[in-house]
């Protein structure tokens, strides 16, 4: 069974950094494009970034460009999101997602506050 387990969220001050991880299991991780989404309270879930199966092609939402970096380690079946220069408006639950067959993780909370 496909499992996506996010970790690395927490409370951080504005301007700080966090690195999210998504441990994948139950499928051949290296064959799939993967994405990160987030959902803030009272808002729709929004796309943040995606990465192709070998990691050579990435795409970012405007809100993430220049601050966030998506990456992957196919040997460890893990997806990452490095988030720098965090802002209060980045506060949300962050989700790992496999678009093929629409699999989602349970999410990890990121709170940016002083």
N, C-alpha and C positions, 0 to 999 in steps of 0.2 A: 504494500500500500504506500502511496505517495505521502511523504511527510515533509513539511517545511517548518522549521523551528527557528524563530528569530530570537536574538539576544543582543545585549549591548546598550539598550535604552537606559534612560535615567534622567536625573535632574542636572542641568548644566546652566551656568551663567551665560548671559548674552556675550557673544564673541568667543565662546568656548567651542570645543570640538567633541565629537563622539564618533565611534566606529561601530556600526551595526553589522551583525553577522546573521546569516541564514544557513543553517545546516540542513542539507537536503538528503533524503533517503527514499528508497523504494522505486527509484527509476535511474536511468542512465543520464545523470546530471550533465555530463559533457556534451550531450546531443541537443540541449534545449536553450533557446533564448530565455533569459530570466529578467524580471522587472522588480522595481521597488515602487510602492504606492504609499500614500499616507492619507489619514482622515483626521481632520481637526473636529473638535466638538461643534455640532450643528452644521457641518459642511459635508459636501459630497467627497467621496474618496477620489483622490487625484493622483495622476501619474507623476512620478518623480524622475525615474531613469530606467533605461533598459540596456542590456548587453547581449551580444550574440553569443552563440555557443562556444566559440573559441576565444572570446574576449576582445576581438579586434575591432569591433564596431559598437559604439555606445551612443545613446541619445539621452538628452536631458530636457526636462521642463525648464522654462525660462527662470523659474524661481530657484532652480538648483544650479544653473550654469555658473561656473567660476567658483562655487563654494563646495559642492558635493562631487564625489568621485565614486562611480560604481566599478567594481572589479570582481573577479572570481578566481577561485583556485579549484580547477577541475580535479586535481589529484586528491583534494580533500573534500570534494562535493560541497563547497561552501561559497556563498555569495556574500559580498561585502558592500557597505555603503559608508564611505568616509565623509563625515559632515564637518565642515569648518565654518568659522564666522557665523555661528548659529544666532538666530534672532528669535524673539518671543513668538513671532508668527510661524516659526517652524514647529511649534508645539503641536503634537499630533500622535496618533498611533501609527506606527510604520509597519507596513506589511510586505512580505516577500511573496512573489507571485510567479507561477509558471503559466504563461498564456495558453499553451496547448492543453486543452481539457480543463482550463480555468481552476488551477489549484492555488489555494491561499494558505499562508501561515496564520497563526493566531494573533500575531502582531506584538510589537514591543512599544511601550510608551516612552516618548521623548518629551521632556518638559524643559523649556528654556525660560528661566526666570531668575531675577536677582533677589 
